[in-house]
Amino acid sequence: MRKGLPEIDSEKCTGCGRCVEECPTGAVELVEGLAVIVRPDDCNYCTDCEPICPHGAIRCPFEIILAPGG
C-alpha cells in the first residue's frame, strides 16, 4: 500500500457508496460491493471520505514529523 492513503476497513464497509460520491478525484470506487481506492495516484488525501462514512470504515491517519532544531 502506498504511504499516505486512507485506510478502508472492509469489515466495517457496507458499500453504501457515500465515499465514492464524495471523492473529488474519483479515486474511490465500489469493487464487489466494498469501497476501494482504485486509483491511488489520484488520491490527494483531502480526507473528505473519512467523515462522510456512516460506519467509520475509513480512517485517514496522519504522521506527525517534528522539525529539527528550534
PDB file of N, CA, C, O and CB in Angstrom:
ATOM      1  N   MET A   1       0.829  -1.184   0.000  1.00  0.00           N
ATOM      2  CA  MET A   1       0.000   0.000   0.000  1.00  0.00           C
ATOM      3  C   MET A   1       0.874   1.247   0.000  1.00  0.00           C
ATOM      4  O   MET A   1       1.843   1.326   0.755  1.00  0.00           O
ATOM      5  CB  MET A   1      -0.943  -0.002   1.205  1.00  0.00           C
ATOM      6  N   ARG A   2       0.543   2.207  -0.828  1.00  0.00           N
ATOM      7  CA  ARG A   2       1.282   3.453  -0.918  1.00  0.00           C
ATOM      8  C   ARG A   2       1.088   4.258   0.358  1.00  0.00           C
ATOM      9  O   ARG A   2      -0.014   4.311   0.905  1.00  0.00           O
ATOM     10  CB  ARG A   2       0.837   4.265  -2.147  1.00  0.00           C
ATOM     11  N   LYS A   3       2.147   4.878   0.826  1.00  0.00           N
ATOM     12  CA  LYS A   3       2.073   5.715   2.020  1.00  0.00           C
ATOM     13  C   LYS A   3       1.168   6.917   1.748  1.00  0.00           C
ATOM     14  O   LYS A   3       1.206   7.510   0.670  1.00  0.00           O
ATOM     15  CB  LYS A   3       3.490   6.182   2.457  1.00  0.00           C
ATOM     16  N   GLY A   4       0.361   7.259   2.738  1.00  0.00           N
ATOM     17  CA  GLY A   4      -0.467   8.440   2.614  1.00  0.00           C
ATOM     18  C   GLY A   4      -1.816   8.216   1.967  1.00  0.00           C
ATOM     19  O   GLY A   4      -2.372   9.141   1.376  1.00  0.00           O
ATOM     20  N   LEU A   5      -2.356   7.020   2.061  1.00  0.00           N
ATOM     21  CA  LEU A   5      -3.689   6.753   1.539  1.00  0.00           C
ATOM     22  C   LEU A   5      -4.646   6.492   2.688  1.00  0.00           C
ATOM     23  O   LEU A   5      -4.240   5.960   3.721  1.00  0.00           O
ATOM     24  CB  LEU A   5      -3.671   5.559   0.567  1.00  0.00           C
ATOM     25  N   PRO A   6      -5.907   6.858   2.524  1.00  0.00           N
ATOM     26  CA  PRO A   6      -6.891   6.497   3.539  1.00  0.00           C
ATOM     27  C   PRO A   6      -6.956   4.975   3.677  1.00  0.00           C
ATOM     28  O   PRO A   6      -6.759   4.239   2.710  1.00  0.00           O
ATOM     29  CB  PRO A   6      -8.287   7.074   3.182  1.00  0.00           C
ATOM     30  N   GLU A   7      -7.232   4.525   4.890  1.00  0.00           N
ATOM     31  CA  GLU A   7      -7.357   3.100   5.157  1.00  0.00           C
ATOM     32  C   GLU A   7      -8.843   2.759   5.218  1.00  0.00           C
ATOM     33  O   GLU A   7      -9.602   3.407   5.939  1.00  0.00           O
ATOM     34  CB  GLU A   7      -6.628   2.701   6.485  1.00  0.00           C
ATOM     35  N   ILE A   8      -9.258   1.746   4.463  1.00  0.00           N
ATOM     36  CA  ILE A   8     -10.659   1.339   4.432  1.00  0.00           C
ATOM     37  C   ILE A   8     -10.789  -0.039   5.064  1.00  0.00           C
ATOM     38  O   ILE A   8     -10.191  -1.007   4.595  1.00  0.00           O
ATOM     39  CB  ILE A   8     -11.210   1.336   2.979  1.00  0.00           C
ATOM     40  N   ASP A   9     -11.572  -0.116   6.127  1.00  0.00           N
ATOM     41  CA  ASP A   9     -11.794  -1.369   6.839  1.00  0.00           C
ATOM     42  C   ASP A   9     -12.925  -2.126   6.143  1.00  0.00           C
ATOM     43  O   ASP A   9     -14.091  -1.744   6.239  1.00  0.00           O
ATOM     44  CB  ASP A   9     -12.132  -1.113   8.347  1.00  0.00           C
ATOM     45  N   SER A  10     -12.573  -3.186   5.452  1.00  0.00           N
ATOM     46  CA  SER A  10     -13.563  -3.943   4.676  1.00  0.00           C
ATOM     47  C   SER A  10     -14.590  -4.642   5.559  1.00  0.00           C
ATOM     48  O   SER A  10     -15.660  -5.015   5.077  1.00  0.00           O
ATOM     49  CB  SER A  10     -12.863  -4.969   3.806  1.00  0.00           C
ATOM     50  N   GLU A  11     -14.290  -4.826   6.835  1.00  0.00           N
ATOM     51  CA  GLU A  11     -15.250  -5.457   7.741  1.00  0.00           C
ATOM     52  C   GLU A  11     -16.325  -4.466   8.176  1.00  0.00           C
ATOM     53  O   GLU A  11     -17.437  -4.873   8.515  1.00  0.00           O
ATOM     54  CB  GLU A  11     -14.531  -6.027   8.970  1.00  0.00           C
ATOM     55  N   LYS A  12     -16.009  -3.164   8.172  1.00  0.00           N
ATOM     56  CA  LYS A  12     -16.985  -2.143   8.559  1.00  0.00           C
ATOM     57  C   LYS A  12     -17.722  -1.571   7.351  1.00  0.00           C
ATOM     58  O   LYS A  12     -18.835  -1.063   7.489  1.00  0.00           O
ATOM     59  CB  LYS A  12     -16.294  -1.019   9.318  1.00  0.00           C
ATOM     60  N   CYS A  13     -17.117  -1.649   6.181  1.00  0.00           N
ATOM     61  CA  CYS A  13     -17.705  -1.065   4.972  1.00  0.00           C
ATOM     62  C   CYS A  13     -18.967  -1.824   4.572  1.00  0.00           C
ATOM     63  O   CYS A  13     -18.970  -3.053   4.499  1.00  0.00           O
ATOM     64  CB  CYS A  13     -16.687  -1.075   3.811  1.00  0.00           C
ATOM     65  N   THR A  14     -20.041  -1.071   4.315  1.00  0.00           N
ATOM     66  CA  THR A  14     -21.299  -1.690   3.891  1.00  0.00           C
ATOM     67  C   THR A  14     -21.559  -1.473   2.404  1.00  0.00           C
ATOM     68  O   THR A  14     -22.551  -1.959   1.862  1.00  0.00           O
ATOM     69  CB  THR A  14     -22.463  -1.134   4.708  1.00  0.00           C
ATOM     70  N   GLY A  15     -20.655  -0.734   1.745  1.00  0.00           N
ATOM     71  CA  GLY A  15     -20.831  -0.483   0.314  1.00  0.00           C
ATOM     72  C   GLY A  15     -21.892   0.546   0.004  1.00  0.00           C
ATOM     73  O   GLY A  15     -22.508   0.494  -1.060  1.00  0.00           O
ATOM     74  N   CYS A  16     -22.122   1.487   0.915  1.00  0.00           N
ATOM     75  CA  CYS A  16     -23.177   2.487   0.705  1.00  0.00           C
ATOM     76  C   CYS A  16     -22.840   3.452  -0.437  1.00  0.00           C
ATOM     77  O   CYS A  16     -23.741   4.031  -1.042  1.00  0.00           O
ATOM     78  CB  CYS A  16     -23.411   3.277   1.994  1.00  0.00           C
ATOM     79  N   GLY A  17     -21.556   3.626  -0.731  1.00  0.00           N
ATOM     80  CA  GLY A  17     -21.144   4.463  -1.852  1.00  0.00           C
ATOM     81  C   GLY A  17     -21.012   5.946  -1.558  1.00  0.00           C
ATOM     82  O   GLY A  17     -20.716   6.727  -2.461  1.00  0.00           O
ATOM     83  N   ARG A  18     -21.224   6.348  -0.314  1.00  0.00           N
ATOM     84  CA  ARG A  18     -21.115   7.781   0.005  1.00  0.00           C
ATOM     85  C   ARG A  18     -19.704   8.305  -0.236  1.00  0.00           C
ATOM     86  O   ARG A  18     -19.539   9.442  -0.677  1.00  0.00           O
ATOM     87  CB  ARG A  18     -21.517   8.034   1.461  1.00  0.00           C
ATOM     88  N   CYS A  19     -18.693   7.503   0.043  1.00  0.00           N
ATOM     89  CA  CYS A  19     -17.310   7.929  -0.184  1.00  0.00           C
ATOM     90  C   CYS A  19     -17.022   8.078  -1.676  1.00  0.00           C
ATOM     91  O   CYS A  19     -16.265   8.958  -2.085  1.00  0.00           O
ATOM     92  CB  CYS A  19     -16.330   6.928   0.445  1.00  0.00           C
ATOM     93  N   VAL A  20     -17.624   7.217  -2.478  1.00  0.00           N
ATOM     94  CA  VAL A  20     -17.449   7.292  -3.933  1.00  0.00           C
ATOM     95  C   VAL A  20     -18.023   8.606  -4.446  1.00  0.00           C
ATOM     96  O   VAL A  20     -17.408   9.281  -5.271  1.00  0.00           O
ATOM     97  CB  VAL A  20     -18.131   6.084  -4.641  1.00  0.00           C
ATOM     98  N   GLU A  21     -19.204   8.965  -3.954  1.00  0.00           N
ATOM     99  CA  GLU A  21     -19.846  10.213  -4.365  1.00  0.00           C
ATOM    100  C   GLU A  21     -19.063  11.432  -3.885  1.00  0.00           C
ATOM    101  O   GLU A  21     -19.010  12.449  -4.577  1.00  0.00           O
ATOM    102  CB  GLU A  21     -21.275  10.271  -3.834  1.00  0.00           C
ATOM    103  N   GLU A  22     -18.463  11.336  -2.714  1.00  0.00           N
ATOM    104  CA  GLU A  22     -17.769  12.478  -2.093  1.00  0.00           C
ATOM    105  C   GLU A  22     -16.357  12.691  -2.630  1.00  0.00           C
ATOM    106  O   GLU A  22     -15.859  13.816  -2.600  1.00  0.00           O
ATOM    107  CB  GLU A  22     -17.703  12.284  -0.597  1.00  0.00           C
ATOM    108  N   CYS A  23     -15.707  11.651  -3.114  1.00  0.00           N
ATOM    109  CA  CYS A  23     -14.304  11.744  -3.538  1.00  0.00           C
ATOM    110  C   CYS A  23     -14.158  12.717  -4.710  1.00  0.00           C
ATOM    111  O   CYS A  23     -14.691  12.462  -5.789  1.00  0.00           O
ATOM    112  CB  CYS A  23     -13.762  10.349  -3.934  1.00  0.00           C
ATOM    113  N   PRO A  24     -13.441  13.831  -4.510  1.00  0.00           N
ATOM    114  CA  PRO A  24     -13.325  14.830  -5.567  1.00  0.00           C
ATOM    115  C   PRO A  24     -12.445  14.411  -6.743  1.00  0.00           C
ATOM    116  O   PRO A  24     -12.513  15.009  -7.817  1.00  0.00           O
ATOM    117  CB  PRO A  24     -12.792  16.087  -4.990  1.00  0.00           C
ATOM    118  N   THR A  25     -11.621  13.385  -6.540  1.00  0.00           N
ATOM    119  CA  THR A  25     -10.716  12.966  -7.612  1.00  0.00           C
ATOM    120  C   THR A  25     -11.139  11.661  -8.282  1.00  0.00           C
ATOM    121  O   THR A  25     -10.514  11.236  -9.254  1.00  0.00           O
ATOM    122  CB  THR A  25      -9.322  12.816  -7.068  1.00  0.00           C
ATOM    123  N   GLY A  26     -12.189  11.025  -7.774  1.00  0.00           N
ATOM    124  CA  GLY A  26     -12.638   9.759  -8.354  1.00  0.00           C
ATOM    125  C   GLY A  26     -11.717   8.595  -8.050  1.00  0.00           C
ATOM    126  O   GLY A  26     -11.699   7.605  -8.782  1.00  0.00           O
ATOM    127  N   ALA A  27     -10.950   8.706  -6.973  1.00  0.00           N
ATOM    128  CA  ALA A  27     -10.001   7.649  -6.624  1.00  0.00           C
ATOM    129  C   ALA A  27     -10.678   6.435  -5.995  1.00  0.00           C
ATOM    130  O   ALA A  27     -10.111   5.343  -5.991  1.00  0.00           O
ATOM    131  CB  ALA A  27      -8.955   8.191  -5.677  1.00  0.00           C
ATOM    132  N   VAL A  28     -11.893   6.620  -5.461  1.00  0.00           N
ATOM    133  CA  VAL A  28     -12.598   5.545  -4.752  1.00  0.00           C
ATOM    134  C   VAL A  28     -13.734   5.009  -5.615  1.00  0.00           C
ATOM    135  O   VAL A  28     -14.474   5.769  -6.240  1.00  0.00           O
ATOM    136  CB  VAL A  28     -13.147   6.048  -3.392  1.00  0.00           C
ATOM    137  N   GLU A  29     -13.854   3.689  -5.633  1.00  0.00           N
ATOM    138  CA  GLU A  29     -14.971   3.026  -6.318  1.00  0.00           C
ATOM    139  C   GLU A  29     -15.426   1.847  -5.486  1.00  0.00           C
ATOM    140  O   GLU A  29     -14.713   1.390  -4.593  1.00  0.00           O
ATOM    141  CB  GLU A  29     -14.566   2.564  -7.748  1.00  0.00           C
ATOM    142  N   LEU A  30     -16.603   1.363  -5.779  1.00  0.00           N
ATOM    143  CA  LEU A  30     -17.062   0.130  -5.152  1.00  0.00           C
ATOM    144  C   LEU A  30     -16.596  -1.048  -5.999  1.00  0.00           C
ATOM    145  O   LEU A  30     -16.826  -1.089  -7.207  1.00  0.00           O
ATOM    146  CB  LEU A  30     -18.612   0.123  -4.988  1.00  0.00           C
ATOM    147  N   VAL A  31     -15.947  -1.994  -5.357  1.00  0.00           N
ATOM    148  CA  VAL A  31     -15.478  -3.209  -6.014  1.00  0.00           C
ATOM    149  C   VAL A  31     -16.054  -4.381  -5.240  1.00  0.00           C
ATOM    150  O   VAL A  31     -15.760  -4.560  -4.058  1.00  0.00           O
ATOM    151  CB  VAL A  31     -13.904  -3.273  -6.079  1.00  0.00           C
ATOM    152  N   GLU A  32     -16.865  -5.169  -5.904  1.00  0.00           N
ATOM    153  CA  GLU A  32     -17.551  -6.301  -5.274  1.00  0.00           C
ATOM    154  C   GLU A  32     -18.292  -5.848  -4.017  1.00  0.00           C
ATOM    155  O   GLU A  32     -18.320  -6.554  -3.009  1.00  0.00           O
ATOM    156  CB  GLU A  32     -16.545  -7.419  -4.926  1.00  0.00           C
ATOM    157  N   GLY A  33     -18.898  -4.644  -4.096  1.00  0.00           N
ATOM    158  CA  GLY A  33     -19.731  -4.142  -3.017  1.00  0.00           C
ATOM    159  C   GLY A  33     -19.013  -3.452  -1.876  1.00  0.00           C
ATOM    160  O   GLY A  33     -19.635  -3.116  -0.868  1.00  0.00           O
ATOM    161  N   LEU A  34     -17.703  -3.233  -2.017  1.00  0.00           N
ATOM    162  CA  LEU A  34     -16.937  -2.570  -0.958  1.00  0.00           C
ATOM    163  C   LEU A  34     -16.129  -1.414  -1.530  1.00  0.00           C
ATOM    164  O   LEU A  34     -15.702  -1.451  -2.684  1.00  0.00           O
ATOM    165  CB  LEU A  34     -16.003  -3.572  -0.253  1.00  0.00           C
ATOM    166  N   ALA A  35     -15.925  -0.382  -0.709  1.00  0.00           N
ATOM    167  CA  ALA A  35     -15.130   0.768  -1.125  1.00  0.00           C
ATOM    168  C   ALA A  35     -13.658   0.379  -1.237  1.00  0.00           C
ATOM    169  O   ALA A  35     -13.100  -0.279  -0.359  1.00  0.00           O
ATOM    170  CB  ALA A  35     -15.305   1.935  -0.136  1.00  0.00           C
ATOM    171  N   VAL A  36     -13.043   0.809  -2.352  1.00  0.00           N
ATOM    172  CA  VAL A  36     -11.630   0.522  -2.608  1.00  0.00           C
ATOM    173  C   VAL A  36     -11.026   1.742  -3.287  1.00  0.00           C
ATOM    174  O   VAL A  36     -11.660   2.369  -4.136  1.00  0.00           O
ATOM    175  CB  VAL A  36     -11.451  -0.769  -3.492  1.00  0.00           C
ATOM    176  N   ILE A  37      -9.804   2.072  -2.910  1.00  0.00           N
ATOM    177  CA  ILE A  37      -9.095   3.136  -3.610  1.00  0.00           C
ATOM    178  C   ILE A  37      -8.485   2.498  -4.843  1.00  0.00           C
ATOM    179  O   ILE A  37      -7.440   1.850  -4.775  1.00  0.00           O
ATOM    180  CB  ILE A  37      -7.998   3.825  -2.699  1.00  0.00           C
ATOM    181  N   VAL A  38      -9.154   2.690  -5.973  1.00  0.00           N
ATOM    182  CA  VAL A  38      -8.747   2.033  -7.213  1.00  0.00           C
ATOM    183  C   VAL A  38      -7.739   2.852  -8.012  1.00  0.00           C
ATOM    184  O   VAL A  38      -7.042   2.316  -8.874  1.00  0.00           O
ATOM    185  CB  VAL A  38      -9.960   1.755  -8.065  1.00  0.00           C
ATOM    186  N   ARG A  39      -7.663   4.131  -7.732  1.00  0.00           N
ATOM    187  CA  ARG A  39      -6.685   4.997  -8.402  1.00  0.00           C
ATOM    188  C   ARG A  39      -5.867   5.739  -7.337  1.00  0.00           C
ATOM    189  O   ARG A  39      -6.080   6.930  -7.109  1.00  0.00           O
ATOM    190  CB  ARG A  39      -7.398   6.014  -9.369  1.00  0.00           C
ATOM    191  N   PRO A  40      -4.939   5.040  -6.692  1.00  0.00           N
ATOM    192  CA  PRO A  40      -4.180   5.653  -5.594  1.00  0.00           C
ATOM    193  C   PRO A  40      -3.392   6.892  -6.008  1.00  0.00           C
ATOM    194  O   PRO A  40      -3.189   7.792  -5.193  1.00  0.00           O
ATOM    195  CB  PRO A  40      -3.236   4.644  -5.012  1.00  0.00           C
ATOM    196  N   ASP A  41      -2.947   6.951  -7.253  1.00  0.00           N
ATOM    197  CA  ASP A  41      -2.200   8.133  -7.701  1.00  0.00           C
ATOM    198  C   ASP A  41      -3.087   9.366  -7.798  1.00  0.00           C
ATOM    199  O   ASP A  41      -2.590  10.492  -7.778  1.00  0.00           O
ATOM    200  CB  ASP A  41      -1.552   7.863  -9.051  1.00  0.00           C
ATOM    201  N   ASP A  42      -4.405   9.161  -7.903  1.00  0.00           N
ATOM    202  CA  ASP A  42      -5.335  10.284  -7.978  1.00  0.00           C
ATOM    203  C   ASP A  42      -5.751  10.795  -6.603  1.00  0.00           C
ATOM    204  O   ASP A  42      -6.243  11.917  -6.484  1.00  0.00           O
ATOM    205  CB  ASP A  42      -6.561   9.883  -8.760  1.00  0.00           C
ATOM    206  N   CYS A  43      -5.561   9.989  -5.570  1.00  0.00           N
ATOM    207  CA  CYS A  43      -5.947  10.386  -4.219  1.00  0.00           C
ATOM    208  C   CYS A  43      -5.041  11.516  -3.743  1.00  0.00           C
ATOM    209  O   CYS A  43      -3.817  11.380  -3.722  1.00  0.00           O
ATOM    210  CB  CYS A  43      -5.877   9.180  -3.244  1.00  0.00           C
ATOM    211  N   ASN A  44      -5.665  12.646  -3.357  1.00  0.00           N
ATOM    212  CA  ASN A  44      -4.868  13.775  -2.871  1.00  0.00           C
ATOM    213  C   ASN A  44      -4.934  13.893  -1.341  1.00  0.00           C
ATOM    214  O   ASN A  44      -4.508  14.900  -0.775  1.00  0.00           O
ATOM    215  CB  ASN A  44      -5.352  15.081  -3.521  1.00  0.00           C
ATOM    216  N   TYR A  45      -5.455  12.892  -0.697  1.00  0.00           N
ATOM    217  CA  TYR A  45      -5.539  12.808   0.767  1.00  0.00           C
ATOM    218  C   TYR A  45      -6.265  14.012   1.354  1.00  0.00           C
ATOM    219  O   TYR A  45      -5.837  14.588   2.355  1.00  0.00           O
ATOM    220  CB  TYR A  45      -4.138  12.700   1.375  1.00  0.00           C
ATOM    221  N   CYS A  46      -7.362  14.377   0.719  1.00  0.00           N
ATOM    222  CA  CYS A  46      -8.158  15.513   1.196  1.00  0.00           C
ATOM    223  C   CYS A  46      -8.915  15.168   2.475  1.00  0.00           C
ATOM    224  O   CYS A  46      -9.337  16.065   3.205  1.00  0.00           O
ATOM    225  CB  CYS A  46      -9.143  15.963   0.115  1.00  0.00           C
ATOM    226  N   THR A  47      -9.087  13.885   2.748  1.00  0.00           N
ATOM    227  CA  THR A  47      -9.778  13.323   3.915  1.00  0.00           C
ATOM    228  C   THR A  47     -11.299  13.535   3.900  1.00  0.00           C
ATOM    229  O   THR A  47     -11.951  13.315   4.921  1.00  0.00           O
ATOM    230  CB  THR A  47      -9.209  13.927   5.169  1.00  0.00           C
ATOM    231  N   ASP A  48     -11.870  13.951   2.783  1.00  0.00           N
ATOM    232  CA  ASP A  48     -13.316  14.143   2.692  1.00  0.00           C
ATOM    233  C   ASP A  48     -14.086  12.843   2.924  1.00  0.00           C
ATOM    234  O   ASP A  48     -15.223  12.874   3.394  1.00  0.00           O
ATOM    235  CB  ASP A  48     -13.679  14.718   1.334  1.00  0.00           C
ATOM    236  N   CYS A  49     -13.482  11.714   2.601  1.00  0.00           N
ATOM    237  CA  CYS A  49     -14.153  10.422   2.713  1.00  0.00           C
ATOM    238  C   CYS A  49     -14.320   9.960   4.161  1.00  0.00           C
ATOM    239  O   CYS A  49     -15.267   9.241   4.481  1.00  0.00           O
ATOM    240  CB  CYS A  49     -13.384   9.382   1.938  1.00  0.00           C
ATOM    241  N   GLU A  50     -13.418  10.365   5.018  1.00  0.00           N
ATOM    242  CA  GLU A  50     -13.456   9.878   6.407  1.00  0.00           C
ATOM    243  C   GLU A  50     -14.718  10.311   7.162  1.00  0.00           C
ATOM    244  O   GLU A  50     -15.413   9.449   7.700  1.00  0.00           O
ATOM    245  CB  GLU A  50     -12.230  10.373   7.156  1.00  0.00           C
ATOM    246  N   PRO A  51     -15.043  11.598   7.225  1.00  0.00           N
ATOM    247  CA  PRO A  51     -16.232  11.988   7.997  1.00  0.00           C
ATOM    248  C   PRO A  51     -17.559  11.620   7.330  1.00  0.00           C
ATOM    249  O   PRO A  51     -18.585  11.559   8.007  1.00  0.00           O
ATOM    250  CB  PRO A  51     -16.204  13.467   8.238  1.00  0.00           C
ATOM    251  N   ILE A  52     -17.559  11.375   6.030  1.00  0.00           N
ATOM    252  CA  ILE A  52     -18.805  11.059   5.321  1.00  0.00           C
ATOM    253  C   ILE A  52     -19.229   9.598   5.522  1.00  0.00           C
ATOM    254  O   ILE A  52     -20.392   9.259   5.306  1.00  0.00           O
ATOM    255  CB  ILE A  52     -18.643  11.348   3.828  1.00  0.00           C
ATOM    256  N   CYS A  53     -18.302   8.743   5.930  1.00  0.00           N
ATOM    257  CA  CYS A  53     -18.615   7.314   6.109  1.00  0.00           C
ATOM    258  C   CYS A  53     -19.471   7.116   7.355  1.00  0.00           C
ATOM    259  O   CYS A  53     -19.014   7.385   8.466  1.00  0.00           O
ATOM    260  CB  CYS A  53     -17.312   6.472   6.213  1.00  0.00           C
ATOM    261  N   PRO A  54     -20.708   6.647   7.184  1.00  0.00           N
ATOM    262  CA  PRO A  54     -21.607   6.489   8.330  1.00  0.00           C
ATOM    263  C   PRO A  54     -21.242   5.329   9.254  1.00  0.00           C
ATOM    264  O   PRO A  54     -21.798   5.212  10.346  1.00  0.00           O
ATOM    265  CB  PRO A  54     -23.005   6.297   7.840  1.00  0.00           C
ATOM    266  N   HIS A  55     -20.321   4.480   8.832  1.00  0.00           N
ATOM    267  CA  HIS A  55     -19.960   3.301   9.622  1.00  0.00           C
ATOM    268  C   HIS A  55     -18.536   3.355  10.162  1.00  0.00           C
ATOM    269  O   HIS A  55     -18.071   2.399  10.784  1.00  0.00           O
ATOM    270  CB  HIS A  55     -20.129   2.060   8.789  1.00  0.00           C
ATOM    271  N   GLY A  56     -17.843   4.464   9.930  1.00  0.00           N
ATOM    272  CA  GLY A  56     -16.477   4.607  10.437  1.00  0.00           C
ATOM    273  C   GLY A  56     -15.500   3.647   9.805  1.00  0.00           C
ATOM    274  O   GLY A  56     -14.534   3.229  10.441  1.00  0.00           O
ATOM    275  N   ALA A  57     -15.746   3.292   8.546  1.00  0.00           N
ATOM    276  CA  ALA A  57     -14.886   2.313   7.873  1.00  0.00           C
ATOM    277  C   ALA A  57     -13.636   2.946   7.269  1.00  0.00           C
ATOM    278  O   ALA A  57     -12.709   2.235   6.881  1.00  0.00           O
ATOM    279  CB  ALA A  57     -15.666   1.602   6.788  1.00  0.00           C
ATOM    280  N   ILE A  58     -13.603   4.277   7.186  1.00  0.00           N
ATOM    281  CA  ILE A  58     -12.472   4.944   6.549  1.00  0.00           C
ATOM    282  C   ILE A  58     -11.710   5.753   7.582  1.00  0.00           C
ATOM    283  O   ILE A  58     -12.287   6.529   8.344  1.00  0.00           O
ATOM    284  CB  ILE A  58     -12.942   5.849   5.390  1.00  0.00           C
ATOM    285  N   ARG A  59     -10.413   5.553   7.588  1.00  0.00           N
ATOM    286  CA  ARG A  59      -9.536   6.252   8.520  1.00  0.00           C
ATOM    287  C   ARG A  59      -8.430   6.922   7.731  1.00  0.00           C
ATOM    288  O   ARG A  59      -7.817   6.309   6.858  1.00  0.00           O
ATOM    289  CB  ARG A  59      -8.951   5.284   9.583  1.00  0.00           C
ATOM    290  N   CYS A  60      -8.181   8.171   8.040  1.00  0.00           N
ATOM    291  CA  CYS A  60      -7.110   8.929   7.382  1.00  0.00           C
ATOM    292  C   CYS A  60      -6.079   9.319   8.431  1.00  0.00           C
ATOM    293  O   CYS A  60      -6.110  10.433   8.953  1.00  0.00           O
ATOM    294  CB  CYS A  60      -7.671  10.198   6.653  1.00  0.00           C
ATOM    295  N   PRO A  61      -5.164   8.399   8.739  1.00  0.00           N
ATOM    296  CA  PRO A  61      -4.162   8.702   9.765  1.00  0.00           C
ATOM    297  C   PRO A  61      -3.146   9.721   9.256  1.00  0.00           C
ATOM    298  O   PRO A  61      -2.823   9.778   8.069  1.00  0.00           O
ATOM    299  CB  PRO A  61      -3.444   7.419  10.208  1.00  0.00           C
ATOM    300  N   PHE A  62      -2.664  10.509  10.185  1.00  0.00           N
ATOM    301  CA  PHE A  62      -1.635  11.493   9.846  1.00  0.00           C
ATOM    302  C   PHE A  62      -0.356  11.126  10.572  1.00  0.00           C
ATOM    303  O   PHE A  62      -0.380  10.632  11.699  1.00  0.00           O
ATOM    304  CB  PHE A  62      -2.086  12.938  10.215  1.00  0.00           C
ATOM    305  N   GLU A  63       0.756  11.375   9.908  1.00  0.00           N
ATOM    306  CA  GLU A  63       2.079  11.167  10.520  1.00  0.00           C
ATOM    307  C   GLU A  63       2.589  12.534  10.941  1.00  0.00           C
ATOM    308  O   GLU A  63       2.630  13.463  10.134  1.00  0.00           O
ATOM    309  CB  GLU A  63       3.092  10.453   9.525  1.00  0.00           C
ATOM    310  N   ILE A  64       2.972  12.657  12.183  1.00  0.00           N
ATOM    311  CA  ILE A  64       3.497  13.933  12.685  1.00  0.00           C
ATOM    312  C   ILE A  64       5.011  13.886  12.629  1.00  0.00           C
ATOM    313  O   ILE A  64       5.644  12.991  13.189  1.00  0.00           O
ATOM    314  CB  ILE A  64       3.005  14.224  14.140  1.00  0.00           C
ATOM    315  N   ILE A  65       5.579  14.867  11.941  1.00  0.00           N
ATOM    316  CA  ILE A  65       7.024  14.954  11.802  1.00  0.00           C
ATOM    317  C   ILE A  65       7.470  16.254  12.439  1.00  0.00           C
ATOM    318  O   ILE A  65       7.035  17.334  12.039  1.00  0.00           O
ATOM    319  CB  ILE A  65       7.464  14.873  10.307  1.00  0.00           C
ATOM    320  N   LEU A  66       8.336  16.147  13.425  1.00  0.00           N
ATOM    321  CA  LEU A  66       8.830  17.335  14.107  1.00  0.00           C
ATOM    322  C   LEU A  66      10.008  17.923  13.356  1.00  0.00           C
ATOM    323  O   LEU A  66      10.889  17.199  12.892  1.00  0.00           O
ATOM    324  CB  LEU A  66       9.227  17.007  15.546  1.00  0.00           C
ATOM    325  N   ALA A  67      10.015  19.232  13.241  1.00  0.00           N
ATOM    326  CA  ALA A  67      11.120  19.916  12.552  1.00  0.00           C
ATOM    327  C   ALA A  67      12.361  19.885  13.441  1.00  0.00           C
ATOM    328  O   ALA A  67      12.266  20.055  14.656  1.00  0.00           O
ATOM    329  CB  ALA A  67      10.736  21.392  12.196  1.00  0.00           C
ATOM    330  N   PRO A  68      13.526  19.666  12.827  1.00  0.00           N
ATOM    331  CA  PRO A  68      14.766  19.641  13.610  1.00  0.00           C
ATOM    332  C   PRO A  68      15.108  21.046  14.144  1.00  0.00           C
ATOM    333  O   PRO A  68      14.737  22.057  13.547  1.00  0.00           O
ATOM    334  CB  PRO A  68      15.934  19.097  12.746  1.00  0.00           C
ATOM    335  N   GLY A  69      15.797  21.082  15.241  1.00  0.00           N
ATOM    336  CA  GLY A  69      16.251  22.367  15.816  1.00  0.00           C
ATOM    337  C   GLY A  69      15.099  23.150  16.424  1.00  0.00           C
ATOM    338  O   GLY A  69      14.040  22.609  16.740  1.00  0.00           O
ATOM    339  N   GLY A  70      15.344  24.423  16.573  1.00  0.00           N
ATOM    340  CA  GLY A  70      14.244  25.239  17.023  1.00  0.00           C
ATOM    341  C   GLY A  70      14.546  26.009  18.181  1.00  0.00           C
ATOM    342  O   GLY A  70      13.693  26.750  18.669  1.00  0.00           O
TER     343      GLY A  70
END
